């Protein structure tokens, strides 16, 4: 009788305890979500407050001016914005085929004994600090790249992309290459996981119909994981937009706007890193405004990526 009574008591208390646990878990998740949103809003507010002197004085001319003169207190963001967009775009252009090819090889073509070590090496490359890659760029990449730049200047110097002095070494091309090296492991790792998520039954069905491995890859695997691949590319773009130390060490840090890959330049992150310690007054507000611009660009890129993924997922599901 005692056992039956205790069993009935535990059964009667069980649902109540579960309801309390569910409510507690739901409340915690809501609180964490609100907290993360509040952190983002607070970040924007703090940046806007500190950037307000620059916003109030320069207005929209801050985005169109190329002058950065702390003595005369005249500041413009155009060279930094231009350098950020150009270096990130070039890095993504260089990294995408290498990353996608490596991901396809590791997930579909590599022998089993190579897939594990190859994936481990890729993940280890993503964990290397950017300052180490920057030092490697200074002592190894730039000297090795100089003969290539001289050849390009000598044979293709008529094009605006290869004009200028190829012997400097610290230029937009070096920044783009260093960024490409940094985002390749990230894009490769995420793309590999997306490709591995394709159901095996779909690939086997395509092969059973007589398709080649190339046809299976292009008609089944890549279309199925397209949203994941786009997410990987956008993740790499976000890393390229915000990268600081490695770019600061190899880009030359000059307020130039030029189509030549051999000209020095600057990015928003590198300008903030190189000048924030000595800035004060209006110069400090201008640097904070640059940080606000970088935050807005990063958020815009992520929103566009989310919309693209949603669109592709909806089309695949037949909802659009």
N, C-alpha and C positions, 0 to 999 in steps of 0.2 A: 504493500500500500504506500509506503514511504517513497519507494522508487517511482511508482506511477505519479505520485503527487509532485515530486521534483521534476519529472519529465514534463508534466503538464505546465508547471511553473516556468521551466526553461523555454517551452514552446510558446507560451504566452508572452514572455519577455523578449524572445528572439526577434520577431518582426519589429517591435518597438526599438530595439537596439539598432537593427539594420536601418530603420528610418532615420534615427539620430545620426548614424554614420553617413548615410546618403546626404542628409541635409548639411552636415559639417563639411563633407567633401565638396558639395556644390557651392557652399558659401565660400570656401577657400579658393576654389577656381575662379569664382566671380571676383573675389578680392584681388587675386593676382592679376587678373585681366585689367581691372580698374587701375591697379598700381602701375602696370606697364604703360597703359595709356597716359596716366598722369605724369610719368617720367618723361615721356615724349613731349607732352604739352609743356611741362616745366622747362625742358631743354630749349624748346622754341622760344618761350617767353624770356628766359634768361639771356639767350643770344640776341633776341630782338632789343632788349633793354640796353645791353652793352653796345650794340651796333647802332642805336638810335642817333647818336651825334653824327655819324657818317651818313646815315639814311636821310636825316633832316637837312644836312648841308649839300650833299651831292645829288640826291634823288635818283632819277633814272640815268643821269649822266655818268654815274658810277659804273654802269655796265658798258658804256660806249667809249670811255676815256682810256687811253693807253699810258697816261702819265702816272708815275708813282714817285712823288717827290716829298719826303718827310720834312725837308727844310721849308718849302713853300706851303706845306700841308695841302697838297693836291694829290688825290689818289684816284686811280681807276682800275677796274677789275678785268678789263678786256683781255690783256695778255695772259693772265692766269686762267681765265675761263677757256680761252682758246687753247692754251697748252694742255689743260686738263682733258678737254674733249678730244683733241687730236691725238695725244699720247695714248689715251684709253682706247680710242677707235683703232689705231694702228696695232696696239697690243692685242686687241681682240681679233683683228684680222689675221695676225700671225699665229695666235694661239688656237683658234677654232679648228683648223684642219688637223693640226698636230694632236690636239686633245681628243677630237672625235676619232681619229684614226687609232690612237693608242687605246681608247676605250673599247672600240670594236675589236681590236686585236686581243686585248686581255679577256674580254667576255665571250668572244665567239671563235677566235682562230688560234689562240695560243694553246700549247699543250698544257695538260693539267699541272705538270711539275713546275711550270713557269708562271701560272696565273697567280698563285699565292705570293711568291717573292716579288713579282712585278707589281702587284697591287700594294704590297707593303712599301716598296721603294717610292711609289707615287705618293702615298700618304705621308711618308717621311719627308719628302721634298716640300710638301705643303706646310710642314711644321718648322722649317728653317726660318729663323728670324730675318726680317727684312734688312737689318743693318749688315748681316753677314753676306747676304746676296749683293748688297751695295758695295761692300769691300771687294768681293769677287769681281764685280763689274768694273771697278777702278783698276785693279791690278791685273786682271786676266782678259775680260771681255773687250774693254776699250783698246788696249794695245793690239789684240787680235783682230779687231774690227777696222783698225786704221787702214791697212792695205786694201781692204774691200772698199772702203769709202773713197780712197784715192783712185781706185780703178773705176768706180761708178762716176766720180767727178770727171775723170779723163775721157770716158767713153759716152757718158750720158749727161754731160754737163750742160748741154743745151736745154734740157728740161728744167723747169723751175724747182723740181723736187731735189735735184742733185747739184745745185749751184752752191757757191760759198766755199769756205775753207775746210777741206776734209781732214786737216791735221789737228784740229782742236780736240776732237774726240768726245768732249762733253756736250752733247747735243740732243735733239729730239729723237733721233734714231736710236741712240743708246738708251734713252728713257723708255722708248717703246719696246725695245728688246728685253730690257730688265723687267718691265711689267709683264710681258708675254711669258717670261720664264717663271714669274711668280704666280700667274693665274693658270698656267697649264696644269699643275697638279690638282687644283680645285675643280676645274671644269672636267678633267679626266675622271676623277673619282666619282663625281656626281653623275656624269654621263654613263660610266660603267655600271653604277647601281641601277640607273634607269633602264639600260639595255638588259641587264640580268633579270629585271622584273617582268619582262615579256613572257607570257605563259609558254611553256615548252610545247604544249599541244598545238599551238598555232604554227610554230616553226616546223614541227614534225608533219603537220598536215600539208604545209606548202611543199616540203621536200617529197612527201608521198605522191604529190600530184606531178612530180617530175621537174620541179624548179631547181635551179642551181643555187649554190650558197649565196651568190651575189644577188640573185633575184629574191631569195628569201629575206636577205638583209634589207634590200631597198624597198620591197613591197609589203613586208610584214613587220620586221623588227623596228626599223626606224620610224615608220608612220605610227606604230603603236606607242612608242616612247617619246613622241615628238614633244609633248608638253614637258617631260622631264629634261629633255635636251635643251629646250628653251630656258627652263629654270636654271640649268647649269651655266649657260652662257650669260644670263643676267647676273648670276652670282659672281661669275668672274669679272663682269663689267663693274659691279659694285666694288669688288676688291681693287680693281685698277683705278677707279675714280678716287678712292680714299687713301691709296698707298702714299706713304710719306717719305720715310728715311731713304729707301733705296733710290727713289726718283730724285730726291734732293741731292744725293751724292753724285749723280751722273748727268743731270739735265743741263747744268751750267748756271741756272738761276739768274737769267737775264730777261728783262721785260721786252721780249721781241715777239712780233707777229710776222711769221714768214712761212712760205710754203716749202722752203728748203729743209730737208731732214738734217742737214749739217749745221744748222744754226742753233745756238743755245736758246733755251726757253725757260718757262716756269709753269708750275701748276698751282692750284689753290692750296693744296696740302703742303707743297714744298715751300711756298711763300710764307705760309703761317709758321711752319717749323723753323725757317731760317731767320725770321724777323720778329717773332712774337716776344722773345726775351728782351729786346731793346726798344720795343714800341711803348708809346705812352700817348695819352690824349686822343687826338683825332686819328693818329696812325693805328692805335690799338682798336678804336672803334671800326676802322676800315678793315682790319684783319678779322675782327669778329663778324663783320658783315660778309666777308669772304667765306667764313665758316658757315654762316647761315645760308649762303648760296649753295655751298657744297651739300649741306643737309637737304635743301630743297631738291637739288638735282638727284641725290640718292633716293629720296622718297619718291620722286616722279618716276625714276627708272624702275623701282620695285612695284609701283602701282601699275605701270604699263606692262610689266612682266606678268603680274597677277591677272590682268585683264586678258592678255594673250593666252595664258594657260587656261583660264576659264572659257575663253572662246573656243579653243581647240577641243577642250573636254566636252563642251556642249555640242559642238559639231559632230564629234565622234558618237555621242550618245543619241544624236538625232533630234536634239531639242531646238536647234537653230536651223 
